[in-house]
Amino acid sequence: MPRRTPLVIGHRGAPGYRPEHSRSSYALALAMGVDAVEPDVVLTRDGVLVVRHENEISGTTDVAHRPEFADRRTSKTIDGTEHVGWFTEDFSWAELSTLRCRERLPHLRATSASFDDAQPVLRLRDVLDLVRVASLEQGREIGVVLEIKHATYFHSLGFDVPAIVAAELAAAGWADGALPLTIESFESTVLLRVREHGVVGTWIYLLEASGRPFDLVAALGKASAPTYKRTASPEGLDEIAGLVDGISVDKKVILAPDRLGRVTGPSPIVTDAHARGLRVFTWTCRPENAFLAGQFRSKAGDAALGDWQGEWGVIRDAGVDGVFVDHADLGVAFFGAG
């Protein structure tokens, strides 16, 4: 089966319907026909790559309700921001595997929250194996878009993140280019170092709409580190062309809202990147009013679906190469229709 353009990527599985990064979230996204799924990885105390959006896990697991782990609650500064809660690096994999997944946004996704406390936390290896099996069963090529989280922070704790990621991909049979692997991060340095380990894949640099990458802040100081906005400029794209295969941007960069929040896009970012041989992904296409630009929201409340087709149409017409979606069925139907 030919791969569609743009690629439809199940963002943390299908978290519009199931708790993010749970087995059922990934299984549902795969059944709904996504081209790839996106696991985020962080580390346990004993160096196991686990699939969580953040290393602070109080909002996505039942850890806060587990009395045996009450004394693990603490505060930490991650990438310059203070967080309070429970952190994966303070647990062994054996301990973390006893936790159960929970819906991160229960006020918006009550149906997903009904699946709380039923599924264990997954390792990266679990997701890689799940995708391989689904590819064989469905007779089509399904990819993995692996996001490496907080590499500089974990390096400060003594973890060789690139080596750990490369070894796990090799052990799972995902490092040699036989399967469609994309690796992404908000830190370009970890992408380059994983590639130095011989991993074959597509390399995507994640860009926030504002701020600076923490790896470069740590290395150069805040005053000298380039902003994400500069990297997304024509001059910045010139500098990263050839170092990475593409960029992945906050959808706001493409929608280009004005001061009143009205969409003025698509912005030239996709055209600029394509002119330099770079692919462009965007995140995250969500249909609920809470996530839509103001002009596309209905009056039915934050959890109701608005005119998501209107907003997504601007993104599709920009010519992006990949889109991250929370509702896999809607993403496949909409972006595959063209």
DAWO-V277576 format. One line per field, one symbol per residue. phi: phi as a letter, one per 30 degrees, with the letter a starting at -180 (. if undefined). burial: # if it has 24 or more other C-alpha atoms within 12 Angstrom, else .. Layout:
phi = ???
burial = ???
This chain:
phi = .dddbddccddijbddbbeeidedddddedddjddabcccbbcdecicdccbdbddcddbbcedccedcedddacbcchibdbblcbedcbddedddddbdbddbddcbdddddceicbddcdeeddedddddddddcibdbcbccccchddddddcjdceeddddddddddicccidbdcbbbadcddddddddddjdcaccbcdbddbibdddddddcjddcdddddddddedddedcdjdbcabbceeddddhdddciddcddddeddddddcicdbcbbbdbcdeecceedcdcccjedddcddddddddddddidcabcbccedddddddddd
burial = ...#########################################..##################....#..##....##.....#######.#..##.########.##..##.###.##############.##.....###############...############.#.##...#################.#.###########..#######.......####.###...#..##.##############......#.##########.#.####################....###############################.###..
